[in-house]
Amino acid sequence: MCVEKNALLRVCHISIARRYSYGHFEFTSPHEPRRRIIISETGYRSHFSPMFEIEEAPGLEAYAHALALGILRQKPAPAWDGEEEGEEPAQLGLF
């Protein structure tokens, strides 16, 4: 079962092996072809969340809003941020 909340958000309920229940959040650009959105360079972002977390939220929009903010907080700054032109990009955050 999927719910279209608006042109930018679609949420689907997924059960895996009848034991695990997840919500699948899809954040998409409303444009064709897709354009960059704040949480995705490609215009599409997918995320699976356990249903118990979603059910504890005041609503789907509230959960999606908190999820998007969490994604933004984890997003590293662009490699060119604060560097001089011609310099090599900074070491990736994974290293």
FIKOLKOL-163697 format. One line per 5 residues: number of its first residue (from 1); for each residue x, y, z of N, C-alpha, C. Coordinates in steps of 0.05 Angstrom, whole numbers, always signed. Example, Ala and Ser with C-alpha at 12.3 -4.5 7.8 and 13.67 -1.06 7.14 Angstrom:
<rs>
1	+264 -114 +156 +246 -90 +156 +264 -66 +156  +257 -45 +142 +273 -21 +143 +258 +1 +157;
</rs>
This chain:
<rs>
1	+17 -23 +0 +0 +0 +0 +18 +25 +0  +13 +43 -19 +28 +68 -21 +10 +92 -17  +21 +113 -6 +6 +138 -1 +22 +160 -14  +10 +174 -33 +22 +198 -45 +14 +222 -28  +33 +233 -13 +27 +256 +4 +27 +281 -12;
6	+44 +284 -31 +44 +306 -50 +63 +299 -72  +69 +318 -90 +87 +312 -113 +115 +305 -104  +123 +312 -80 +150 +307 -71 +154 +283 -53  +132 +272 -42 +135 +250 -22 +115 +228 -28  +126 +204 -28 +109 +180 -30 +118 +161 -9;
11	+100 +148 +6 +107 +130 +27 +92 +103 +22  +107 +81 +24 +96 +54 +20 +102 +37 +45  +82 +20 +52 +86 +1 +74 +95 -25 +62  +117 -36 +73 +129 -60 +62 +133 -80 +85  +124 -105 +81 +129 -126 +101 +149 -145 +89;
16	+168 -153 +106 +189 -172 +97 +186 -197 +115  +181 -219 +102 +178 -245 +116 +158 -244 +139  +138 -227 +137 +117 -224 +156 +126 -217 +184  +151 -215 +188 +162 -208 +215 +170 -179 +216  +180 -168 +194 +192 -142 +194 +174 -123 +177;
21	+167 -101 +188 +150 -82 +175 +164 -56 +172  +166 -46 +147 +180 -21 +142 +163 -2 +126  +169 +23 +128 +158 +44 +111 +180 +52 +91  +172 +55 +66 +191 +63 +46 +184 +91 +38  +202 +110 +43 +198 +138 +37 +213 +144 +11;
26	+199 +157 -8 +211 +166 -33 +208 +196 -35  +230 +210 -35 +230 +239 -39 +237 +244 -68  +220 +258 -84 +226 +261 -112 +222 +290 -121  +236 +297 -142 +233 +323 -154 +206 +323 -170  +191 +345 -169 +166 +346 -184 +171 +351 -214;
31	+195 +355 -223 +201 +362 -250 +208 +337 -267  +202 +339 -293 +211 +319 -312 +228 +333 -333  +252 +325 -337 +266 +305 -322 +272 +316 -294  +278 +297 -276 +282 +305 -248 +305 +325 -245  +301 +343 -226 +322 +362 -220 +331 +358 -191;
36	+353 +369 -185 +365 +368 -158 +344 +377 -137  +343 +363 -114 +327 +372 -91 +347 +374 -68  +338 +387 -47 +356 +393 -25 +370 +369 -12  +357 +346 -13 +369 +322 -1 +380 +302 -21  +380 +310 -47 +390 +292 -68 +399 +307 -92;
41	+423 +301 -101 +433 +313 -126 +418 +303 -150  +407 +279 -149 +394 +266 -172 +364 +272 -173  +353 +284 -152 +324 +289 -153 +308 +265 -142  +321 +245 -130 +307 +222 -119 +323 +213 -94  +309 +208 -72 +321 +197 -48 +302 +177 -36;
46	+312 +154 -30 +296 +132 -19 +307 +125 +9  +288 +118 +27 +296 +111 +54 +276 +91 +65  +286 +70 +79 +269 +51 +92 +271 +56 +122  +248 +57 +136 +246 +61 +165 +229 +40 +177  +236 +30 +201 +219 +11 +215 +192 +24 +221;
51	+171 +8 +218 +143 +19 +222 +139 +28 +251  +152 +15 +270 +148 +24 +298 +157 +53 +302  +179 +61 +288 +188 +89 +289 +168 +108 +277  +158 +100 +254 +139 +117 +239 +113 +120 +255  +104 +98 +267 +79 +99 +283 +81 +116 +308;
56	+106 +119 +319 +110 +136 +342 +109 +166 +336  +112 +173 +310 +112 +201 +302 +83 +211 +301  +79 +238 +303 +52 +250 +302 +38 +245 +275  +53 +239 +254 +41 +234 +228 +63 +229 +207  +55 +220 +183 +75 +214 +162 +91 +239 +154;
61	+77 +262 +152 +92 +286 +144 +112 +294 +165  +104 +291 +190 +123 +298 +212 +147 +280 +212  +143 +254 +207 +165 +235 +206 +183 +242 +182  +170 +246 +158 +185 +253 +134 +202 +278 +138  +190 +298 +151 +204 +323 +157 +229 +318 +174;
66	+225 +303 +196 +247 +296 +214 +269 +280 +199  +260 +262 +182 +278 +245 +166 +295 +263 +148  +282 +281 +133 +296 +299 +115 +316 +316 +130  +308 +327 +153 +327 +343 +169 +351 +326 +178  +346 +301 +186 +368 +283 +194 +387 +278 +171;
71	+376 +274 +147 +393 +270 +123 +410 +294 +118  +398 +318 +120 +413 +343 +116 +435 +347 +136  +430 +340 +161 +450 +343 +182 +474 +324 +178  +469 +301 +166 +491 +282 +161 +506 +288 +135  +495 +304 +118 +506 +310 +92 +532 +326 +95;
76	+555 +316 +85 +580 +331 +87 +579 +356 +70  +596 +375 +77 +598 +399 +60 +611 +391 +33  +605 +406 +12 +617 +400 -14 +648 +401 -11  +662 +385 -27 +691 +384 -25 +704 +411 -32  +691 +427 -48 +702 +453 -55 +698 +474 -34;
81	+682 +469 -14 +675 +489 +6 +700 +498 +21  +706 +524 +19 +728 +535 +34 +756 +530 +22  +757 +518 -1 +783 +512 -13 +788 +532 -36  +813 +537 -40 +821 +555 -62 +818 +542 -89  +812 +558 -109 +810 +547 -136 +836 +533 -144;
86	+834 +510 -156 +858 +495 -165 +869 +476 -144  +860 +478 -119 +870 +460 -99 +856 +433 -102  +869 +413 -92 +857 +386 -92 +834 +386 -72  +812 +371 -77 +791 +369 -57 +801 +357 -31  +787 +364 -9 +794 +353 +17 +790 +323 +17;
91	+803 +310 +36 +800 +281 +40 +771 +275 +46  +761 +254 +35 +734 +246 +40 +729 +240 +70  +705 +245 +79 +698 +240 +107 +700 +211 +116  +701 +193 +98 +702 +164 +105 +730 +156 +114  +750 +171 +108 +777 +163 +114 +787 +177 +139;
</rs>
